[in-house]
Amino acid sequence: MSASPTRDPLPVPADADALHERVWPGSAHRDDDGTLVLGGVTATELAQTYGTPLYVVDEAEVRTHAQRTVAAFRAAAAPHGVAVRVYYAGKAFLCTEIVRWTAEADMSLDVCSGGELEVALVGGADPARIGFHGNNKSVAELTRAVEVGVGTVIVDSPIEIERLAAIADRAGAVQNVLLRVNSGVHAETHEFLATAHEDQKFGFAMDAAPAAVARIRELRSLSFQGLHCHIGSQIFGVAGFAESASRLVDLHAQLLEGGPIPLLNLGGGFGIAYTPADDPTPIEDLAAGIVDAVARECEVRGIPMPDLAFEPGRAIVGQAGVTLYEAGTVKPVELDEGRRRLYVSVDGGMSDNARPALYGADYCARIASRVSGAPPALARVVGKHCESGDIVVDQEYLPADVAPGDLLAVPATGAYCFSLASAYNYLTRPAVVAVRDGAARVIVRGQTIADLLHADVGAEGNA
């Protein structure tokens, strides 16, 4: 695995201890001793109680983002007289508590595996408000979805249409489906995240959609509810969604000739701020811009506007998460032209945050256990794995006196960090702790070495 690519120089901050409000949870601040406080609990207390690395999730932040997002889309849809469904994208981060928090904000839920479906059900999700995604849903997964009454299955291939129809027919059920299509709009995002390319594993090409819909309409055990499209992830602005909406509404209008189509799902991928340089579009502006774009396209074609659905994932939980680490070693490395970089090694890395290695994702960091009057120094926060690409924060300015034993906090880790976590190099998966109103509680237990050895058949009797 190669090292992170060279990036534009990072501006030197005026204060290497400051917490940028776009990046951190709203509750984040420093107490009188300079210690980071999250949800009313200090970082030092969290580290002492639960150890590090540690995922910390601000419960109130998740709930606030969920409520604000639902309200924004409903407010945008109301003037057009249509309903809107907002699905939390479970792949961002899913556990039973998240299921409950988002349900209490009146969000629906989408899943993309049998495992995610079971977590949703145990968490109390209403099956009728679940959407089931995936390009290779197994017979067992589809059977379970029909059995429990999943509200919508997003079909992704001709084989899946036939497979699902047969399962629903045997069960004596009629399964609602959406057809996933690729609009050809490539959002400005990392190549591996842009999921509307024609040459990729998800969905149907636009010109293949009419035949697929015709086949669904022939099958008595399936009910065609509409189109689904997802143009990418970590997207700022409305332009990509508006262009995709134009193409989708055009296809929607053609398909109306064969019967009613109640719903159009435009996906999600709304971006968040990972560093102070990021300036995400406010959700109210996104909602109004996208919904108005659909309304204009429908008006131009003289067709009724369908109900709408959206799937924000990271926009709900991303900013709510902070990962705590302990610094183990600090090593200065001389660069060209007399410059120097501090390599700050922490007790986690790519096993608890794979996004920098997978996508070259940027993060920022702050010392969490104290403040410092030392000048800012160029640093790279790295993990302890045996990989040169094990980088947590590629470039950051930390106080020059950063030292072993300091707690480091990396914000905006609520999405896709726990979900992508692994036991690489036999590091254990960290716990997830929720904080709110000065109290902390474990919502997902961390792994132990005993857990890892329990799966190793050869270790039986030797533990």
N, C-alpha and C positions, 0 to 999 in steps of 0.2 A: 504494500500500500504506500503510495508516494506521499511526500509532504504537501502541505497546502500550497496553492499557487500564490505567486506574488500579488499583493493587493496595493491599491492606492494608499499613500501614506496617511496615517491616522492623525488628525489634528491633536495637538497637545492641549489637554483640558486645563482650565483654570484651577479646577479642584478635583483631584483624583479620588476623593471620597464622596463626591456628590452623587445623589440618586436621581436619575432622569425620570420624570413622571410618566413619560410615554412608555417606558420599558418596564418599570417596576409596578407591583400591585399598589393600589391606592393607599393601602394601610402601611406601606413600607416607610420607615423613617429611622433616624438614629436617636437613641436615648441620650441622657445627659452624659453618659460615659462613652458615647460614640459607637455603641453596639447597634447593629442592625436589628430592627424590630419588625416582625411580620405578623399581622393579625393579632397584635398585642402580646406576642411572645418573642423573647430575644433569641437571636441566632445561637448565642452561647448556651442558653438553656436547652434549646432543641438539640444541639450537637452533644451536649453532656448526657441528655436523656436517651436519645435514639441513635447516636453515633453518626458517622459520616462515611461515605457520601449519603445524602439524605434528600429525597424529594419533599419539598414543602409546598402545599397547595392552600391558597387563601380562599376559604369557602365563600366568604361574602363577595369576593371578586368574581368567582364563577357565577354565583347567583345573579349578581348585578349585570354582568355581560349577557347572560341568558335572557333576563327580563328586558334589558334594553334592546336586544336584537329582535326579540319577538314583537315588542312594541313598535320598533322602527318599521318593520315590514308590514305590520297590520295598519299602521298609520299611512304608509305609502299606498297600500292596496285599497283602503276604504273609499277614497274619492272615485275609484273606478268601479266600485260595486262588486268586487270579487273577493273571495276568501284567499287566505295564504296559510300554508303550513311551513313551519320552520323545524327542520330535523337537525338534531345534534349528531354530528359525525363521530360515531363511537371510536373509530380507528385513531383519532387524535389522542384520546386517553379514556379508557373505559374501566370502571369498577362499579360496584353496586351503589356506592354513595353518589357518584356522578350521575348514575341513572336517576336516582331520587331527586337530586338537586335540579336537574334539567327538566324532569317531569313536573316538578312543582312550579317551574317557570312556564309551564304549558308548552314545552317543546316536545315534538315527536323525536324518534330516534332511528338512525340508520346503522345497520351492522353489515359486516361483509364476511362472516364465517359462522360456522356452527357454534364455536366457542363464544364469540361475541353475542350471539343470540341467547345462549344460556345465561350469560352474565346479565343481559338485559332482562330476561324473564325472572331470574332470582332477585334482581333489583326492583321488581314490581312494575316493569314497563307494561303498558297495555299492548298486547300483540297487534291489535288493530291499528296502532300508531307506529308500527315498526316498518321500515323499508329494508329490504335485504338486497345488498349489492354483491358483486363478485363476477369475475370472468370465468370461473370454473367451479361453480357450486356443485357439490356432489349430490348423488341421488339421496343419500342419507340426510344431507342438509336441506334439500328441497322438500323431502318428505316431512321432516320435522317442522319446517316453515308452514306447510299446509296444515299439518296436524294441530299446531298451536294457534292457527288463525292469523298469521302474519298479514298485515294490511296490504302491503305491496311488495311484489318481487320485481326487481329491475332486471329484465332479461337481456342477455349480452351476446347471444349467438343463436343460430338456427337450431343447433342441437339442443340447447337449453329450452327453447320454445317447445319442442316435441317432448323432451324429458319431463318438463313441468306439467304439460298438459296431460300426459299419461298418469302422473302421480295424482294430480287433482281429480282426474276422472275416476281413478280407483277409489279415491276417498269420497266420491260423491260431492265434491266441492267445486265452486267456481272461484278461481284465484285471480285477483286484480294484478295487472302487470303494467309496468312502464317499459318502453323500448329505449335502451341507451343508444344514442347516436353521436357521431363525431361531426361537429359543425365545421371543422377545418380552421377554426380560429385558434391560433397558438398564442396563449397568454404570455406576457413577458415574465418568464419565470425560469427556473433551472430546467434544463432539457429533460431530466428524468422525471420531473414533476408535471410537465405539460402533457395532459392526458387527452387532448382532443386532436392529436395528429392522426392522419389517415392510416399511416403505417405503424400501428401499435395494437396492443392486445385487447383494448377495451372497445366494446360497442360495435355498432354498425355504421358503415359509410352512409352518407346521406342518400346516395342513389340506390342503396340496397334496402333502405327503410320501408318504402311502400310495399314491396313484396313481403317483407317480414310482418308488417302490420296486417296485410291481407290474410296471411296465414293464421295469425293470432285470432282474427275475427272469424275464421272458419271453424275454430276449435271451441266446442261448447263449454269446455272446462276452464277457459281463460277469458278474461274481460279486459280489453284494451282501455287503459285509462289515460294514456298520453305519452309524451316524449320526455326523455331525460338527457341532459348534457352536462358535462363537467369539463371546463376548459383549462384547468390547472390549479396551482396552489400558490399561496403567498402573493396574491395579486393586489396591486394598488390601483385605484381608479375604476371608472365605469366603462371606458371605451371598449375593452375586450368583451365584456358582458353584453353591451349594446349591439355590437356587430354579430355576436353569436345569436342574440335574440332575434335579429333580423332574419337570419338564415333559418332558425328554428320555426319562427312564425310562418315563414313561407312554406316550409314543409308541413306544418300543422294545418295550414289552409288547404293544401292539396289533399291531405288525409281526411279532412272534414267531409269530402264527397262520399266517403264510405260509411259515415256514421258520426255520432257525437264524440267529442274528445274533451273530457272535463278538466284535465290538468296539464300543466307544463312545468316541469322541474328544471330549473336553470343551474342546479348544483351550488357550488360555493367556492372555496379557495380564497376567502377574504384574508388579506395580509395583516400582520401585526408588526409592532416595532421590536426588533431584536437588539438594536443598538440605537443610540441617540440620533444617528444619521437617517434612520427610517422614519417616514412620515405617512402612516397609513391613513386611508380615507375614512372619515367618521362613518359609522354604520348607518346613521340617518341619511347621509348623502348617498351612500351606496344603494340603500333600499329605494329611495326616491328615484334615483337615476335609472336603476335597472327596471323597476316597475313601470315608470313612465315610458321607457324605451319599448317595452312590450306593448303598452297601450297604443303608442304611435304606430307601431307596425301592424297591429290589428286594425286600427282605424283606416290606414292606407289601403288595406285589403278588403275592408268592408265586412269583417268577420267579428263575432263576439269574442271578447277577451276571456280566456279560460282562467280558472283558479290557478294559483301559482304555488310553487314549493321551492325551498332553498335549503342548503345543507352547510351552514357554517360549522366548522370544527375547531380549528386552532383559535379562531376569533373568540371563542367562548372560554377556553381554558389556558391558552398560551401565556397571557400576561399574568395569570393567577399563580403560575408555578415558579419557584426558585429552587435551585439545587445548591446545597451546602457541601463544601469540601474542606479538608484540612491540607494545608501546604506541607509537603514533606521535604523537598529540597529546593533551593534557589541557586541557579547557576548562571553567571554572566557569560555571554558568548559575544566575542568581538566580531563586528560586521565591517563593511567597507567604510572608508572615509572617516575612520575614528569613531564610528557609532557602536553602540553596544545594546544588546537585548538581554533581558533577564528571562531565563526559562524557569517558570514556576511550576513545579510538578505537584500534582494533587493525587489524592488517594482513590480516584475514580478514573473516568476517561471515556473512551469510545464504547465501553460496555454499558454505560448509563446515558450517554448522549452520542448516538451514532451519526447525527445529522451533519456535523462538520466533515466527517470522513466520507459520508455518502454523497453529500451535495455541495460541499464547500461552504456550508452555512456559517454565517457570522453570529457571534455572541459578544457580550461584554461581561465584565466582572468587577467586583469591588471587594476590598477587605471588609469582612462582616463583623469581626470581633473587636475592632477599635478604629479610631481615626488617627491620622498621622499628619505631622507638619512637614514631612519630607517632600522634596520636589517630585513631580511625576517622572517615572522611568518607563521606557518602552519595554513591554513584557509580552511573553507568549505563555498562556496557561496550557499545560500539557498533562496528559494522563500517564498512568503507570504501566500501560500495556507495551508489549514488545513489538511496537510498530512506529515507524517514523511519522506516519499520518495520524497518530493518536493525539489530536489537537482539540482542546476544548474551546479555547478562545485564541484565534490566530494572532490578533494584535490588540493590545490594550495598554493604556498607561495606568500603572499602579504606583503607589508611593514607593520611592526608591528603597525604603527600609523594609519592604515585604520580606517576611522571614519564615522559616519552618515553624509550624505550630499555629500560624495565622489561619483563621477561618476565611475562606473565600466563598462568595455568593455569586452565582451565575443566574441572572433573571431570564424570564420569558422561556422557561423550560417546561411549562405545563402541557405542551402538546408534542407528541411524537417522541419524547425522550423515554418515559416509562414504556410506551408501546413498543419501541424498537430495542429495548434493553436486552442484553444477553449476558451469559456467564463466560465471556471470552477470557482466556487465561485463568479460568476458574475464579474470577472475581464474582462475588455474590451480588444479586440484584438488590438495589437499595429499597428500603421501606418508603411508603408514601404516608406523610403525616398531614392532616388537615389542621389549620389554625383558624380560630375565630374568637373574637371578644376575649382575648387573653388566655384561651384554653387551647390545648393541642391534643390530638388523638390520632392513633394509627388507623388508617383506612385500608391500607394494603400492607401486610407484613412483609418484611424483607427476607431474602433467602439467607440461609446459613450454609456453612461448609457441610454440615450434616445433611442438609437437604440435597446438596449436590451429590454427596456420596451415596445417599439412599437410592439414587437412580442407577448407580454403578453396580451391576450384578456382582462383579469381581470383588467389591468391597464388603459384601455381606459377611458378617461374622468377624470382621477385622476392625470395625469402628470402636 
